Amino acid sequence: MAKDLKAADRRGEELGLDFREYAFYSALEVNDSAVKILGDKVLKDITLELVDTVKRNTSIDWTVRESVQAKMRIAIKKILKKQGYPPDMAPKAIETVLEQAKLMADQSSV
């Protein structure tokens, strides 16, 4: 497990992403076809845009407010569509990114 964490840290550094950004990148990377179609550069661009969007759209209680989560889902979907993320895999990516955002929010409040 420690080797996996070190490898992930190295991969994030190679891409120029901090650990939070790399977590979002990994959420997108679970779709192998997206990696093959889009490549690292586009996935990195999507990641940076997602992180910025998540930061701008979160509030203290956003994880319990469905209306805010719905707004976040729409924003994530727009980013993925704009960047050419495979539409058949977008619903899973949206939910994975949203879960990652919730984890990031939980860790920030600790």
C-alpha positions in Angstrom: 0.0 0.0 0.0 2.8 2.4 0.8 4.4 1.7 -2.6 1.0 2.6 -4.2 0.9 5.9 -2.3 4.4 6.8 -3.3 3.7 5.9 -6.9 0.6 8.0 -6.9 2.6 11.0 -5.4 5.2 10.6 -8.1 2.6 10.5 -10.8 0.9 13.6 -9.4 4.2 15.4 -9.3 5.0 14.3 -12.9 1.7 15.9 -14.0 2.2 19.0 -11.9 -0.8 18.3 -9.7 -1.0 18.6 -5.9 -2.5 15.7 -4.0 -6.0 17.1 -4.0 -5.9 17.8 -7.8 -4.4 14.3 -8.4 -7.3 12.8 -6.5 -9.7 14.4 -9.0 -7.5 13.3 -11.9 -7.6 9.7 -10.5 -11.4 10.0 -10.4 -11.4 10.7 -14.1 -8.7 8.2 -14.9 -10.8 5.2 -13.7 -12.2 5.2 -17.3 -9.5 3.6 -19.4 -11.1 4.7 -22.6 -11.0 8.3 -21.4 -7.3 8.1 -20.8 -6.7 6.6 -24.3 -9.0 9.0 -26.1 -8.2 12.3 -24.2 -4.7 11.7 -22.9 -3.0 13.1 -19.9 -3.0 16.8 -21.0 -6.7 17.0 -21.5 -7.4 15.0 -18.3 -5.1 17.4 -16.4 -7.0 20.4 -17.9 -10.3 18.9 -16.9 -9.0 18.2 -13.4 -7.9 21.8 -12.9 -11.2 23.1 -14.1 -13.1 20.7 -11.9 -11.1 21.6 -8.8 -11.7 25.3 -9.5 -15.4 24.7 -10.0 -15.7 22.6 -6.8 -14.0 25.3 -4.8 -16.2 28.0 -6.1 -19.5 26.0 -5.6 -19.0 24.6 -2.2 -20.4 26.1 1.0 -20.3 25.0 4.6 -23.3 22.7 4.3 -23.2 21.8 0.6 -22.8 18.1 1.3 -26.2 17.9 2.9 -28.0 20.4 0.5 -29.3 18.5 -2.5 -29.9 21.7 -4.5 -26.2 22.7 -4.2 -25.2 19.1 -5.1 -27.5 19.2 -8.2 -25.8 22.5 -9.2 -22.4 20.9 -8.8 -23.4 17.9 -10.9 -24.5 20.2 -13.7 -21.3 22.1 -13.6 -19.2 18.9 -13.6 -21.3 17.5 -16.5 -20.7 20.7 -18.5 -17.0 20.6 -18.0 -16.8 17.0 -19.0 -18.9 17.6 -22.1 -17.0 20.7 -23.1 -13.7 18.8 -22.9 -14.9 15.7 -24.8 -15.0 13.2 -22.0 -16.7 10.0 -23.3 -20.5 10.5 -22.7 -21.1 6.9 -21.8 -18.8 7.2 -18.9 -19.7 10.7 -17.8 -22.4 9.6 -15.2 -19.9 7.5 -13.3 -17.2 10.2 -13.6 -19.7 12.8 -12.3 -20.6 10.7 -9.2 -16.9 9.8 -8.6 -15.9 13.5 -8.8 -18.7 14.5 -6.5 -17.7 11.9 -4.0 -14.1 13.1 -4.2 -15.3 16.6 -3.5 -17.2 15.4 -0.4 -14.0 13.7 0.8 -12.0 16.8 0.2 -14.6 18.8 2.2 -14.5 16.4 5.0 -10.7 16.5 5.3 -10.8 20.3 5.1 -13.0 20.5 8.2 -10.7 18.4 10.3 
